[in-house]
Amino acid sequence: MARVCAVCGKGPVFGHHVSNANNKTARRWYPNLQTVRTLVDGATKRMRVCAACLKANRVAKAG
């Protein structure tokens, strides 16, 4: 699935743009996804991971 964190499953959140005239149109907030080379079962693999998971060290980065 696109635009979803491979570790925590965080995805887009839905809401509205609200104009000065209080008109509402649909919008989405996307997670801050980064493509990272990680170690999975001893092999390097590319994953899309959110910045919160990277900062919390939930991902073993390939060095």
MIMI-982049 format. One record per residue: x negated, y, z negated of N, C-alpha, C in turn; residue number from 0. Coordinates in steps of 0.1 Angstrom, whole numbers. Atoms other than C-alpha are relative to their C-alpha. Example, Ala and Ser with C-alpha at 12.3 -4.5 7.8 and 13.67 -1.06 7.14 Angstrom:
MIMI-982049
(site (-9 -12 0) (-123 -45 -78) (-9 12 0) 0);
(site (9 -11 0) (-137 -11 -71) (8 11 -8) 1);
END
This chain:
MIMI-982049
(site (-8 -12 0) (0 0 0) (-9 12 0) 0);
(site (8 -12 -1) (-13 34 9) (2 10 -12) 1);
(site (0 -10 10) (-22 62 -16) (4 -5 -14) 2);
(site (-2 6 13) (-21 39 -46) (-13 -4 -6) 3);
(site (12 4 6) (-49 33 -71) (-1 -15 -1) 4);
(site (1 14 0) (-62 -2 -69) (-2 -5 -14) 5);
(site (2 4 14) (-69 -3 -107) (12 1 -8) 6);
(site (-11 -3 9) (-40 13 -125) (13 0 7) 7);
(site (-13 0 -7) (-14 14 -97) (7 13 1) 8);
(site (-6 -14 -1) (-9 52 -99) (3 3 14) 9);
(site (-4 -3 -13) (10 64 -69) (5 14 1) 10);
(site (-5 -13 -1) (27 95 -56) (12 3 -9) 11);
(site (-11 -4 9) (52 114 -78) (8 10 9) 12);
(site (-9 -8 -9) (83 131 -62) (5 12 -8) 13);
(site (-6 -11 7) (97 165 -70) (5 10 11) 14);
(site (-5 -10 -9) (108 198 -54) (-10 12 1) 15);
(site (4 -13 -1) (93 229 -40) (11 9 -4) 16);
(site (-11 -9 4) (113 257 -55) (-4 14 4) 17);
(site (3 -14 -5) (114 291 -37) (5 10 -10) 18);
(site (-5 -11 8) (120 325 -52) (15 1 0) 19);
(site (-14 0 -1) (156 321 -40) (6 -12 -5) 20);
(site (-4 12 7) (158 288 -59) (4 -11 10) 21);
(site (-3 10 -9) (160 268 -27) (-10 -12 -3) 22);
(site (8 12 4) (147 232 -33) (-2 -9 12) 23);
(site (3 10 -11) (129 210 -7) (-9 -10 -6) 24);
(site (8 11 5) (113 177 -13) (-15 2 2) 25);
(site (14 0 -1) (76 174 -20) (-6 -12 -8) 26);
(site (7 11 7) (51 148 -33) (-13 5 -6) 27);
(site (14 -2 6) (21 150 -57) (-7 -13 2) 28);
(site (8 12 -2) (-6 126 -47) (-11 -2 -11) 29);
(site (11 2 10) (-31 110 -71) (-14 3 7) 30);
(site (14 -3 -5) (-68 120 -67) (-7 -13 3) 31);
(site (6 12 -3) (-80 89 -49) (-14 2 6) 32);
(site (13 0 -6) (-116 83 -41) (-4 -14 5) 33);
(site (5 13 -5) (-131 55 -20) (-14 -3 -6) 34);
(site (12 3 8) (-157 37 -42) (-4 -14 4) 35);
(site (5 14 -2) (-180 7 -36) (-1 -6 -14) 36);
(site (-1 6 13) (-173 -16 -65) (-5 -14 0) 37);
(site (3 14 1) (-185 -50 -78) (12 -8 -3) 38);
(site (-11 9 2) (-158 -76 -75) (-5 -14 2) 39);
(site (5 14 -1) (-168 -112 -83) (-14 -1 6) 40);
(site (13 0 -5) (-204 -104 -76) (-3 5 14) 41);
(site (1 -6 -13) (-197 -89 -42) (4 14 0) 42);
(site (-5 -14 -1) (-194 -53 -32) (12 1 9) 43);
(site (-13 -1 -7) (-160 -42 -20) (4 15 -1) 44);
(site (-5 -14 0) (-145 -8 -11) (14 0 -6) 45);
(site (-13 -1 5) (-116 2 -32) (4 15 -1) 46);
(site (-5 -13 2) (-94 33 -35) (4 1 -14) 47);
(site (-2 -1 14) (-95 44 -71) (2 14 -4) 48);
(site (-3 -14 4) (-81 74 -89) (-11 5 -8) 49);
(site (11 -7 7) (-105 99 -105) (1 -3 -15) 50);
(site (-1 3 15) (-90 91 -140) (-6 -13 -3) 51);
(site (6 13 3) (-101 55 -137) (-15 0 1) 52);
(site (14 -2 -1) (-135 65 -126) (-6 6 -12) 53);
(site (5 -7 12) (-139 89 -155) (1 -9 -13) 54);
(site (-2 9 12) (-127 62 -180) (-8 -12 1) 55);
(site (8 11 -2) (-152 37 -166) (8 -13 1) 56);
(site (-8 12 -2) (-125 12 -157) (-5 -7 13) 57);
(site (5 5 -12) (-145 5 -125) (-15 -3 -1) 58);
(site (15 3 0) (-179 -13 -122) (-5 4 14) 59);
(site (5 -4 -13) (-195 7 -94) (-12 -8 4) 60);
(site (12 7 -6) (-220 -10 -71) (-12 10 1) 61);
(site (11 -9 0) (-254 5 -76) (-10 -4 10) 62);
END
